[in-house]
């Protein structure tokens, strides 16, 4: 017997892509909005990053941060599959849990495009990356962040979502501030290496503004999930 599927819902397409005027407005909104009140765990993560890579933004620092940014979504995806297995006998609940998994995967994929874009910019501009600072250190920080996110989600999911919201808020402000501090980026063409998958922009400045806006959307998603951290 052949089954016909009339409609199969696709994975979320990710944060909306903005035009040039919208991107400038989004940047100004970020710059006009105070950063979140970061908790102890977030500060413990941001401080060593600033010590190792400098307080000011750079392509190499952003590439390192994007390695870490994928981590909580991976932890939530793992917990989601465990929950689907646990509630397999309750199909409606299992379906809602799986929808959370799909959303986490979409955010993780979006962060992966950010990483690929930043690595491409690092290589194009000939910035030096060392094994210790740009391979070993990000792996170690990601390892710790993954397990912290996983444990927090196991104990109090809203704590895990809050920590990610703080990380994404930090990233949003870092990108938008970096563009504001480097006006020459307005005249630097977007190389468009991943234009087919991510879109092409009029300048590297707009490309980074789009990434910053993506981080804002991830932050808002996490804040929304805090209101109903457990799927019922």
C-alpha positions in Angstrom: 0.0 0.0 0.0 1.3 3.5 -0.9 0.8 6.3 1.5 0.3 9.8 0.1 1.3 12.8 2.3 -0.6 15.9 1.3 1.5 18.3 3.3 4.7 17.9 5.3 5.6 20.8 7.5 9.1 22.1 6.8 11.7 23.0 9.4 11.6 26.7 10.5 13.4 28.9 8.1 15.2 30.8 10.8 15.1 34.5 11.8 13.7 36.9 9.2 16.0 38.5 6.7 15.9 42.3 6.8 16.5 45.0 4.1 19.2 47.7 4.5 16.9 50.3 6.2 15.5 47.6 8.5 19.0 46.5 9.4 20.1 50.0 10.4 17.0 50.4 12.5 17.6 47.1 14.2 21.2 48.1 15.0 20.1 51.4 16.5 17.4 49.6 18.6 20.1 47.3 20.0 22.5 50.2 20.7 19.7 52.1 22.5 18.7 49.1 24.6 20.6 48.3 27.8 22.2 44.9 28.0 20.4 42.3 30.1 21.4 42.0 33.8 23.8 39.0 33.3 23.9 36.4 36.0 27.0 34.8 37.6 27.2 31.9 35.1 27.1 34.3 32.1 29.7 36.6 33.6 32.0 33.6 34.4 31.8 32.8 30.7 32.2 36.3 29.3 35.2 37.3 31.5 37.7 34.7 30.3 36.6 35.2 26.7 37.4 39.0 27.0 40.7 38.2 28.6 41.7 35.7 25.9 40.3 37.5 22.8 40.1 41.1 23.9 37.1 43.2 25.0 36.5 44.6 21.5 34.9 42.6 18.8 36.8 41.1 15.9 36.2 38.5 13.2 38.4 36.0 15.1 36.5 36.6 18.4 33.2 36.2 16.7 34.2 33.0 15.0 35.1 31.6 18.5 31.9 32.8 20.0 29.8 31.1 17.2 31.5 27.8 18.1 30.1 28.2 21.6 26.7 29.6 20.5 25.5 26.3 19.1 26.0 24.4 22.4 22.7 25.0 24.3 20.6 24.1 21.3 22.6 20.8 21.0 21.9 20.1 24.7 18.2 20.9 24.3 18.0 18.7 21.3 19.5 15.8 23.2 17.1 16.3 26.1 14.2 16.6 23.7 14.9 13.2 22.1 15.1 11.7 25.6 11.7 13.2 26.4 10.2 12.0 23.1 11.3 8.4 24.0 10.0 8.9 27.6 6.6 10.1 26.4 6.2 8.0 23.3 3.0 6.6 24.7 1.4 10.0 24.8 1.4 11.0 21.1 0.2 14.6 21.5 2.8 15.4 24.1 5.6 13.6 22.1 4.6 15.7 19.1 4.9 19.0 21.1 8.3 17.9 22.4 9.4 17.1 18.9 8.3 20.5 17.7 10.6 22.0 20.3 13.4 19.8 18.9 12.8 21.1 15.4 12.9 24.7 16.6 16.2 24.1 18.5 17.7 22.4 15.5 16.8 25.4 13.3 18.4 27.8 15.7 21.5 25.6 15.9 21.7 25.5 12.1 21.4 29.3 12.0 24.3 29.6 14.4 26.3 27.2 12.2 25.9 29.6 9.2 27.2 32.4 11.4 30.3 30.3 12.2 30.9 29.5 8.6 30.5 33.2 7.6 32.9 34.4 10.3 35.5 31.8 9.5 35.3 32.8 5.8 35.9 36.5 6.8 38.8 35.5 9.1 40.5 33.6 6.2 39.8 36.3 3.6 41.4 39.0 5.8 44.4 36.8 6.7 43.8 36.9 10.5 46.0 34.5 12.4 44.3 31.7 14.4 46.3 29.6 16.8 45.6 26.0 17.9 45.4 26.9 21.5 43.1 30.0 21.3 41.0 29.0 18.3 40.7 25.3 18.6 41.5 24.0 22.1 40.0 26.9 24.1 36.7 27.1 22.3 36.3 23.3 22.6 37.0 23.5 26.3 34.5 26.4 26.9 31.9 24.6 24.7 32.4 21.4 26.7 31.7 23.2 30.0 28.8 25.3 28.5 27.1 22.2 27.0 27.1 20.3 30.4 26.0 23.4 32.3 23.1 23.9 29.8 22.2 20.2 30.0 22.2 20.1 33.8 20.3 23.4 34.1 17.7 22.1 31.7 17.4 18.9 33.7 16.9 20.7 37.0 15.2 24.0 36.0 14.7 24.4 32.2 13.9 28.1 32.6 17.4 28.6 34.0 18.9 27.1 30.9 16.8 29.3 28.7 17.7 32.3 30.7 21.5 31.6 30.4 21.1 31.3 26.6 19.1 34.5 26.4 22.0 36.3 28.2 24.5 34.8 25.8 22.5 35.8 22.8 21.9 39.3 24.2 25.7 39.7 24.6 26.3 38.5 21.1 23.6 40.9 19.7 25.3 43.9 21.3 28.8 42.7 20.4 27.9 42.5 16.7 26.0 45.8 16.5 28.7 47.7 18.5 31.4 46.3 16.3 29.7 47.6 13.2 29.2 51.0 14.8 32.9 51.2 15.8 34.1 50.2 12.4 32.5 52.5 9.7 34.9 51.1 7.0 32.7 47.9 7.0 30.0 49.9 5.2 32.3 50.0 2.2 33.5 46.4 2.4 31.6 44.2 0.0 29.8 41.1 1.3 31.8 38.2 -0.3 28.6 36.2 -0.6 30.3 32.9 0.0 27.1 31.5 1.6 24.7 33.8 -0.2 22.6 30.9 -1.5 21.9 29.7 2.0 22.1 32.9 4.1 21.4 35.8 1.7 23.6 38.4 0.2 24.0 41.9 1.6 25.2 45.2 0.3 28.2 45.3 2.7 29.9 43.4 5.4 28.3 45.9 7.8 24.8 44.8 6.8 25.9 41.1 6.9 27.0 41.6 10.5 23.9 43.6 11.4 21.8 40.6 10.1 23.7 38.2 12.3 23.2 40.5 15.2 19.5 40.6 14.5 19.5 36.8 14.4 21.0 36.7 17.8 18.2 39.0 19.0 15.6 36.6 17.7 17.3 33.7 19.4 17.3 35.7 22.7 13.6 36.5 22.3 12.8 32.8 21.6 14.6 31.8 24.8 12.8 34.4 26.8 9.5 33.1 25.4 10.4 29.5 26.3 11.1 30.6 29.8 7.4 31.4 30.2 6.6 27.7 29.5 9.9 25.9 30.0 8.4 22.4 30.2 6.3 21.0 27.4 2.9 19.8 28.7 
